[in-house]
Amino acid sequence: MLEESTDAAERQRAAFIAAALNTLPQQEQEILRQFFIDRRCRYAGHRAKLQAMYGLSLSELYRQKNEAITNYCMAALAIRAAMSRKRE
């Protein structure tokens, strides 16, 4: 994992990712974690697990995944903008 790296740049990147994820509701965080972050989940029925966990159809799961990606990107952009203002 990036946060366990000895490289300062990788740890900083991990902190940035965590900060953006922490702005999202728990359900969106879990969907993104199982689709993109925890690679073991992708090979262990992550879609069926998420569908059962949240009572979603497959199409609704993918709609929520896309919404979570959008929300993550918006949060990441806001954090980047705030960081660049601090440097000025």
N, C-alpha and C positions, 0 to 999 in steps of 0.2 A: 504494500500500500504506500501511497505517496507520503502520508503523514509520518510513516516510520522511516523514511529515507534519511540518510546522513547528509544529503545535499540540501542546502538552505533554500534554493530556488524551488525544489520539489515540495518541500514542507510549506513554503509560502503559497504555492499553487494549491496544495491540499486544503489549506486554511481558507483560501478564496472559494473553492468549490463547496466546502462545508458551510461557509457563511451564506452563500447563495441558496444552498439546499435548505438551510435552517429558516429561511423566510417563507418556505412553502408549508402548506398544511401537511399533517402527518401522512395522510393517504397518498398525496402526490410524491412525498419523499420516498415512501415505500415502493410505489410503482417505478419510479426512476431507479431506485436502488436495485430492484430485482431485474429490470430490463437492461441497465447499463453499468452499474457499479459492481455488484456482487456477481462475478462471472460464473460462479458455481450455480447460481440460481437459473441462469439461462439454459442450462443443460439438465435441469431437474424439474421440469414442468412448472416453470414460473407463471406462465399464463393461467393454467388451471388453478394454481394456488391463489393467485390474485383474484380470479373470478369467484372462487369459493369464499375467500376472505371478505370481499366487499359486495358479493351478490350481483356481479356484473355479467352481462353478455360479452362475448368476445369483441363485438363492434364497439360496445360502450367502454370496455377496457382500453381499446386502442384510441378512442376519442379522448378519454381521460389522460392517457399517456401523452398524446399530442398536446393537450392543454397544459400538462405538467412541464413539458419541454419548453413551451412558450413562456410560462411563468418563471421557470428557471432562467431562461435567457434574459427576460426583462429584469429579474433580480440581479443577475450578473452584470448587466449593463449599468444598472443604478449603482452598484457597488464600485465598479470601475470608475464611473463618473465622480463619485464621492472621493475615491482614492486620488484621482488626478487633481481634484480641487485642493486637497490637503497639500499636495506637492507645490502648488503655485504660490 
